[in-house]
Amino acid sequence: MRISELAARAGVSTRTLRYYESRGLLPARRSGNGYRVYGDADLRLVEQIRVLQDFGFDLEETRPFLDCLRAGHSSGDDCPASVEVYRAKLAELDALLDRLRDVRDQLGAQLLRAEAQQRPAGPEPRCHLRG
């Protein structure tokens, strides 16, 4: 299939595919007339990249999964290197969650201080209605 068909089937732009090629993630074979030619295996590579990017992986982190697919495995996460990337990403996310919890706790404490400062020191003023 040509680049436009691969792009349509994968749900990405041709520009994205060229970028993947420039990063060495997607091989491009050329036909006799110079057009890029792709197969179903290339579609699987692009789909793997997209799934991992949806999970928050950067392009470089997808490389072990793609290598695993290129090696003939049925899934990109069938290889030890892919499992290690999963572990590293989970550790990164755990650290981020811990940091977010700390920030939330600090913000909550700041809100309590701000609310306490806005309360009147003495008894609440009474509202007198004249009738």
C-alpha atoms as one frame of an Amber mdcrd trajectory, in Angstrom:
protein
   0.000   0.000   0.000   1.110   3.561  -0.592   1.615   6.165   2.095  -1.825
   7.741   1.645  -3.554   4.384   2.131  -1.467   3.552   5.204  -2.257   6.979
   6.644  -5.977   6.501   6.068  -6.019   2.993   7.526  -3.967   4.017  10.574
  -5.849   7.263  11.159  -2.771   9.478  10.920  -1.471  11.980   8.401   1.107
  11.235   5.735   3.266  13.849   7.451   3.154  11.783  10.652   4.265   8.689
   8.752   7.151  10.578   7.199   8.128  11.787  10.666   8.067   8.224  12.014
  10.269   7.233   9.086  12.720  10.069   9.798  12.978   8.862  13.414  13.722
   5.316  12.281  10.475   3.909  13.660   8.842   3.052  10.369  10.851   1.588
   7.499  10.005   2.803   4.033  10.590   0.615   1.045  10.461   2.248  -2.358
   8.760   0.973  -5.470  10.369   1.227  -8.895   8.812   4.653  -9.403  10.107
   5.903  -6.039   6.835   5.766  -4.098   6.920   4.562  -0.516   5.432   1.075
  -0.200   4.072  -0.369   3.027   2.570  -3.661   4.145   0.252  -4.856   6.874
   3.215  -5.235   9.237   3.836  -1.495   8.874   0.210  -0.810   9.751   0.704
  -2.838  12.950   3.776  -0.733  13.786   1.855   2.510  13.374  -1.063   1.170
  15.398   1.350   0.158  18.168   2.888   3.645  18.209  -0.549   5.267  18.412
  -1.746   3.033  21.264   1.401   3.703  23.277   1.211   7.431  22.631  -2.396
   7.366  23.865  -0.972   5.910  27.095   1.481   8.808  27.331   4.599   7.153
  25.911   6.925   9.345  23.888   8.147   8.110  20.526  11.491   6.892  21.821
   9.724   4.742  24.417   7.835   2.935  21.641  11.020   1.614  20.057  11.310
  -1.663  22.081   7.694  -2.534  21.257   8.295  -1.950  17.560  11.511  -3.986
  17.667   9.535  -6.783  19.299   6.952  -6.744  16.511   9.672  -6.620  13.850
  11.284  -9.667  15.480   8.129 -11.627  14.674   6.331 -11.575  18.002   2.546
 -11.438  17.898   2.454  -8.489  20.293   4.760  -5.561  20.912   4.849  -6.292
  24.611   5.987  -9.918  24.292   9.648  -8.970  24.827  11.553  -8.256  28.053
  12.633  -4.805  26.842   8.987  -3.812  26.401   8.129  -5.017  29.890  10.957
  -2.864  31.247   9.531   0.182  29.472   6.151  -0.558  31.067   7.813  -0.745
  34.493   9.653   2.525  33.948   6.471   4.280  32.763   4.529   3.021  35.782
   7.272   4.247  38.119   7.176   7.634  36.365   3.392   7.804  36.755   3.575
   6.784  40.419   6.079   9.568  41.086   3.829  12.028  39.286   0.810  10.910
  41.297   2.777  11.294  44.537   3.792  14.801  43.490   0.206  15.675  42.593
  -1.001  14.412  45.996   1.595  16.620  47.710   0.531  19.648  45.678  -3.127
  18.915  46.443  -2.410  18.656  50.164  -0.503  21.957  50.100  -3.276  23.653
  48.164  -5.914  22.313  50.570  -3.954  23.649  53.549  -3.590  27.027  51.839
  -7.336  27.133  51.194  -8.067  26.431  54.871  -5.723  29.261  55.912  -7.325
  31.637  53.411 -10.828  30.762  54.579  -9.832  31.198  58.234  -8.465  34.677
  57.493 -11.722  35.730  55.875 -13.884  34.816  58.885 -14.711  37.736  61.188
 -12.883  37.634  64.496 -15.876  38.489  66.688 -19.520  37.567  66.590 -21.247
  37.820  63.278 -22.829  41.241  62.678 -26.596  41.258  62.943 -28.711  42.398
  60.148 -31.391  44.841  61.236 -34.422  45.015  59.078 -36.591  48.072  59.309
 -40.167  47.670  58.530
